[in-house]
Amino acid sequence: MAEEAKDTSWRDLLEKTVELGLGAAELTTEAARKLVDDLVKRGAVTSEDGRKLLADMLERGKAQKEKTDRYVASVVEKLLTRADLARRSALEALERRVAELEQRLSGEQRGG
């Protein structure tokens, strides 16, 4: 019964951390290891549960980071579209076109 309570408490803690976004995405491997080591030392989780917890924390952190990256990219894309800013690729294409036209014009002026 006590083992079940320990199991539930660290899982609840992990769930809340992920839900709140308080570090699951920012949690470094080293910080996660320190946290798990501390939990094992205090007897809050077993070594085996600690390994599972660490793997779970890192996997969830990675997934949350990927989700956040996609969200941020989406927001930036919308903001750029609304701001009606030219993209680098469009500017580079225009620069090439202007250079071509300058060359043609320069050739026509010499020849004509």
C-alpha positions in Angstrom: 0.0 0.0 0.0 2.8 2.4 0.9 4.6 1.5 -2.3 1.5 2.4 -4.3 1.3 5.8 -2.6 4.9 6.5 -3.4 4.3 5.5 -7.0 1.3 7.7 -7.3 3.0 10.7 -5.7 5.9 10.9 -8.0 3.7 10.2 -11.1 1.4 13.0 -9.9 4.4 15.3 -9.5 5.6 14.5 -12.9 2.2 15.0 -14.5 1.8 18.4 -12.8 5.2 19.5 -13.9 4.5 18.6 -17.4 1.0 20.1 -17.4 2.4 23.4 -16.0 5.3 23.4 -18.3 7.6 24.2 -15.4 10.7 22.7 -16.6 9.7 19.6 -18.4 10.7 21.3 -21.6 13.6 23.1 -20.1 14.8 20.3 -17.8 18.4 19.3 -18.6 19.5 15.8 -18.4 21.8 16.7 -15.5 19.1 18.5 -13.6 16.7 15.5 -14.1 19.4 13.1 -12.9 20.0 15.2 -9.8 16.2 15.3 -9.0 15.8 11.6 -9.5 19.0 10.9 -7.4 17.6 13.0 -4.6 14.2 11.2 -4.7 16.0 7.9 -4.5 18.2 9.0 -1.7 15.2 10.3 0.3 13.5 7.0 -0.3 10.6 8.6 -2.2 11.2 6.2 -5.2 13.1 3.0 -5.7 16.2 2.9 -8.0 14.2 1.1 -10.6 11.4 3.6 -10.4 14.0 6.4 -10.5 15.4 5.0 -13.8 11.8 4.9 -15.2 11.1 8.3 -13.9 14.2 9.8 -15.5 13.5 8.2 -18.8 9.9 9.4 -18.7 10.9 12.9 -17.7 13.4 13.2 -20.5 11.0 11.7 -23.1 8.3 14.1 -22.0 10.7 17.0 -22.0 11.7 16.2 -25.5 8.1 15.9 -26.7 7.2 19.1 -25.0 10.1 20.9 -26.6 9.1 19.7 -30.0 5.5 20.8 -29.4 6.7 24.2 -28.2 9.0 24.6 -31.2 6.1 23.8 -33.6 3.9 26.3 -31.8 6.5 29.1 -31.8 7.2 28.5 -35.5 3.5 28.7 -36.2 3.1 31.9 -34.3 6.1 33.5 -35.9 4.8 32.4 -39.3 1.4 34.1 -38.6 3.1 37.3 -37.3 5.3 37.5 -40.4 2.4 37.0 -42.7 0.3 39.7 -40.9 3.3 42.1 -40.9 3.5 41.6 -44.7 7.3 41.2 -44.5 9.3 39.9 -47.4 11.1 36.6 -46.9 14.8 36.2 -47.4 14.3 33.9 -50.4 12.0 36.5 -52.0 14.6 39.2 -51.5 17.4 37.1 -52.9 15.2 36.3 -56.0 14.6 40.0 -56.5 18.3 40.8 -56.1 19.2 38.2 -58.8 16.5 39.6 -61.1 17.8 43.2 -60.6 21.3 42.0 -61.3 20.1 40.3 -64.5 18.3 43.4 -65.6 21.3 45.6 -64.8 23.5 43.3 -66.9 21.0 43.5 -69.8 20.7 47.2 -69.6 24.4 47.6 -69.4 24.9 45.4 -72.5 22.2 47.3 -74.4 23.8 50.7 -73.6 27.2 49.5 -74.9 25.8 47.9 -78.0 23.1 50.3 -78.9 
